[in-house]
Amino acid sequence: MLTLDKKADLAGPGIGSYDEIAKVLPDNYRSLLNPKETQQAIMAVKQFIEDGLCEALNLLPVTVPLIVDKDSGVNDYLDRDGSRTPVEFFISNDRGKNPVTAQVVQAATKWKRVALRQFDMKIGEGLLTDMRAVRKDYFLDHDHSAYVDQWDWERAISSDQRQLDFLTDIVKRIWKVLKDAESFVLEEFPKLRDPRYPRLPEEITFMHAEDLLARYPDLPRKQRETRILQEYPALFLYGIGWTLDDGYPHEMRAPDYDDWVTETISADGRPMHGLNGDILVWNPITQRRHELSSMGIRVNAETLRKQLEITGQLDFLKLPYHQAILNDELPLSIGGGIGQSRVIMLLLKKAHIGEVSVTVWPEKLKEICREKNIFVLE
């Protein structure tokens, strides 16, 4: 039974049932900001973080697609098993003579790397997007919706920056932006200063997924994360995608953007794998793990081929995007997605992501929320 729980826990986010969500959502909840104040705070903190990311990482705001050509290979498959498929539609165009099969993006992960070349970004320069996506296969809970908004960013790097210390430095810069945003919103909206909810820690802790497994070898991934965040309420977890000592990756990662196969050395000299990771925090309102960002150094030609071989997806190599990596036509890069509504939900002390993001929710979930005094936007 333990093995089945671990295996089921690999395939991405979500709680899994509305009975469980009813237990997770807090009782006696009261939003600290009314709906109008919430909208004012959303816009203010959104601009603050965008400006902060551009300054900290040397990024240029650029436009980003909502739809991409299916045959380009640019869309994000999220997990390596292909279980989350994009929304797809046919554009007949020119009475069927020059049609296009289009997909709604699930994330701009791969598109951004192509855009670095398109916008002629040099090493140390990058781009920031206000990305919107649809992920129709999510289970809709308190912090996952079918509508996704992210600050998707990408930055060109040199070959000698493809190492753990550089990744760590970038994470620290992002964490400072988030901490500054917390200070900003508490100053601008004093109602959010509630002694029940402690501030984010000044420093973020770094840990390898292998070390987290060693601490809690019998727990599935989300339970491991929830447990460790009670000790370290802000954590960057390295090495998401590499198979760990129990025979499973911490979580599945697609093989064609983050580099999760490269060998690295931990701070105390032990061999590890992966040049990627997640920013996780403890959410004092939901009393659960709260993922803010997935990011990493991207694959090069060698690691792309190796990861596709591991996942049995070498047929991807024929796609234009993958060919461009094999032929060194795209810049080496680091990048990630920072969940806008996730971050804002946390900073505004909200119990449900639907309080800061307008999307569709099943009536069952809305009923549960109403019983808990949580009112989602529609």
N, C-alpha and C positions, 0 to 999 in steps of 0.2 A: 504493500500500500504506500509506503514511504517513497519508493521509486516512482510509482505512478504520480504521486503528488509533485515530485520534483520535475518529472517530464512535462506534466500539464502546466507547470509554472513557467516553463521556458518561453511559451508562445505569447510574449508580449503582455500588455497591461490589462487592467480590469479586475474586479472583485469576483464576478461570476454569477451572482444571483441577487435579486432584489430583496430577499430575506436578509442576506448579509449586509446589503447597503442600509437597510433599516436599522441594523445594529451599529453600523459605522457612523452614520450621521448623528451629530450631537443632539442631546435633549436640552430643553431650556435655552435654545439658541436665540440670539437677538443680534441682527446686523448693527454694527456700530455706525454705519453711514446709511442715510435714506437713499432712495433710488436716484434722486437728482445729484446729491453729493457724491454718490458712487460714480456716476458718469463723469463728473468734473475731475474726480481723483484718477479715474482710468486714463483720461486724456493727458493729464498733467504728468503722471508717472511714466506713461508710454513715451512721451517726448523726452523726458529726462533720461530714461534708459537708452533710447536710440542715440541721443547726443553723447552719452557717456561711453557707449560701445564704440562709436566712431572715433572718439578721441583716444580711448585706451588701446584700441587695436589698429588704428590708422585705416579706417574703413570709409568707403564712399557709399551713400545710399543710392540704390539703383532700382529700377522697375523689375518685376519678376512675373513669370507666366503663371496663369491659372490652368492652362491646358498645354499639353505637349504632344508631339507626334508619337504614336505608339511604336513605330519602327525605329525610332532614334535610340532607344535603350536608356533614355535620360530619366524616366520616371523612377521613383523610389519604391522598392519592393518591401521596405521596412524589415521584414524577417526573411531569412534565407530559404524558408520552405514554401514561399509563395502563397501562404494562406490568406494574406490580405491583398485582395486584387483591387486595382483602381477602377473608378467609374469610367466607362468607355462609351464612345458614341461615334457614329459614322457621319461624316460630312460629305454629301453626294457631290457638291461642287461641280459646276460646269456640266450639269446634266449627266453626272456619272463619269465623265471623261477623265477628270483629274481629281479623284476623291482623296480624302484624308481620313484615316482612322485616328481619332484624338482620344486622349486620356486626361482626366482631371488629375492634377498632381497630388501625390500623397505627401510629398515634401520636395523642396527644391535642392536636395542634397547634391545630386550629380549635375544638375543644370548650372549650379553656381561655379563649378570648376570650369565648365566650358565658358561661362561668362567672364571669368578672370582673363581668358585669352581674348574674348570679344572686346573687352574694355581695356585691353593692353595694360593689365596690372603688373607692376614690377615686384620683385622680391621685397616683402615688407609692406606691400599695399594690399588692400582687400576691399570687399564689398559687403554691404548690409542690405537685406531685403525685408520688406513688410509682407511676409508670405502668408497666403491663405490656401488651404487644402481641404480635401474631403477624404476621410477614411471610413468607408461605409461598413467595415467589418469589426469595428470596435464594439465592445459591450459598453453601453452607455451608463456610466456610474457617476460618482461625485466629482471626479477630476478627469474623465475622458468623455469627449463628445465626437460626433461624426464630423463636426466642423473644427478645423485646426488652424490656429494662428500662431506664427512663430517669427522671432527675429532669426532668420536664416542668414548666416554670415560665412564668408570664406576669405582666406588670405593666402597669397602666394608665399612660398618658403623656399629656402635653399636645401640642397641634399643633406648638408651637415646639421640642419635643424630637425631632421627626422629622428628625434630621440626624446626620451622621457622628460629630461630637464626642461626642454623647450615647451612641451605640452603643459607641464606643471606651471611654468611661468604664465602662460596664456590663461590657464584656469584661475590663477591668483588675480590677474587683471580683471577678469569677468566678475569674480567674487567681489572685488572692491566696488565695481559699478553697482552691483546689487545691494551691497551694504550702504553705499551713498544714496541709492534710491529709497531705501528704508528710512534713512534719516530725513530725506527730503519730504517724503509723504507724511511722516509723523509731525514735522514742523508745519506743513501746509494744512493738515487735517488733524487737529489735536484730539478729536474724538477717538482716534485710533490708539491713543495711549492708554492701554488697558493693562493693569497689573497681572491679569490672568495669562497674558500672552507675552512671554519673554522675547527680547530682540534676538535677531540672528547673531551667532557668534562672530567675533571680529575676524577670526582666522578659520579657514576651511581645512579639514583633515584629509590626508591622502592615504589610500589603502588599496592594495591589490585584491581583486576578486578571489584569488587563491588563498590569501590570508583570511578573508572573511569566511570562506568555506571551512578553513581549518578551525576557526572559532566555533562555528555552528554547523558541524558536518551533517547533522540529521535534519536540518531545517530546509524547506524550499526557499527559493531566491527571495521572494517578497518578505517572508518572515525573517530571513537573515538581515535584510536591509532595515526592517522595522526595529529589530532588536539592537543593531549596532547604532542606529540613529538616536536611541535613547541615551547612549553613552557619548556619542559625537554627533550633535544635532546638525552639523553641516559636513558633508563628506563627498570627496571625489573618489569614485571607485574605478581603478584602472582595470583594463583587460577584459572588456565585455565582448564575448564571442569565441574566445579560445576555450577548448575543452579542458576542464579542470580535473582534479584528482578523483572526483567521484564519477567521472565519465560523461559529464554534462557541461556545456558552457553555462556561465552565470545567466546569460540570456542570449538567445539567438540574435545574430546581426547579419545583415545582408553582406555578401562577399565582395561587393564592388565599390564601396566607398571607404568606410573606416578600415584602417590597418589593424587587425587583431591577431595577426600571425607572427609579426616580427619579435624576435627574442630581445628581451631587455634584462636589466639587472636591478633588483630592488636596492633600496638605500643601504641595507645591511649585507649586500653582496650575493643574494640568492637569484637564480635564474627565474625569469617570469616571461610572459608574452603579452603583447598588445600595446599599441600606441594610441589608445582611445579610452573613453570612459564616460561616466554619467555624474552630473552634479545632483546630489540627493540632500534633502533637508527633512528635519522633523517638523510636522505640522501640528502645532498645539491645539488647533480647533478640532481637526478630525482625529488626532492622536494616531497618526499613521505616517508612513513614508510618503514623501512628496518629491517627485522627480521634476527638476527644473530644466535640465539640459542634457542632451546626448551630443557628444562631440569627439573629434579625434583627428590625428594626422591621417591623410588619405593614402590609399594604396598607390604604389608605383607599379611599373610593368611586372616586376618580379613577384611582388606580393599579391597583385591581382590574380595572376595565373595560379599561384599557390592556393589562394583562398577559393577560387572557383573549382580547383581540383578537389579540395577537401569537401566542398559542398556538392560535388557532382553536377556543376553547372557550366562546364567548359564551353557549351554551345553559346553562351553569352558573348564569347570572344569575337563572334562574327558581327556584333552590333557596332554601329558607328562610334558610340561613346567609348566602348571598350577597346576598339581598334585605335582610337586616338591616344589612349593611355599606353597601349603596347608600343606605339610608334613614337612615344615621347612628344606628342603634339600638344599636350595639355600641361600647364604648370604643375609642379609639385605644390601641395597645399595642405592647410589645416582648416577645419571648419566645423560648424555645428549648428544646431537649432536650439533656441531658448524659447520655451513655451510662454507666449505673452499672457494668455489668460491664466496659466498656472502661476506665473510670478505675481500677477496682479491680484489673483485670488488670495495668495499668501500674504502680500503686503497690506491688503485691505481687510484682512482677518475675516474672510468669507468661508462658509462651510461647503459651498457648492460652486463649481465652475460656472454653472448656469446663471449665477448672480452677476457675473461680469461679462458674459458672452451670450449673444442671441443666437439660438439654434433650435433644433427640434428635439423634443424629449418624449418618451412614451408616457401615456397617461398614468401608468402604474408608478413611475418614478415621481411624477408631479404630485400624485396623491401622498406618497411617502414624505416628500419635501413639505407639503402644506401641513401635514401633521406635526412636523418638526419646526414649524414657523420659518421655513426657508422658501423664498419665492423667486423662482427662476425667471429670467427674461424671456419673452416670447414676441 
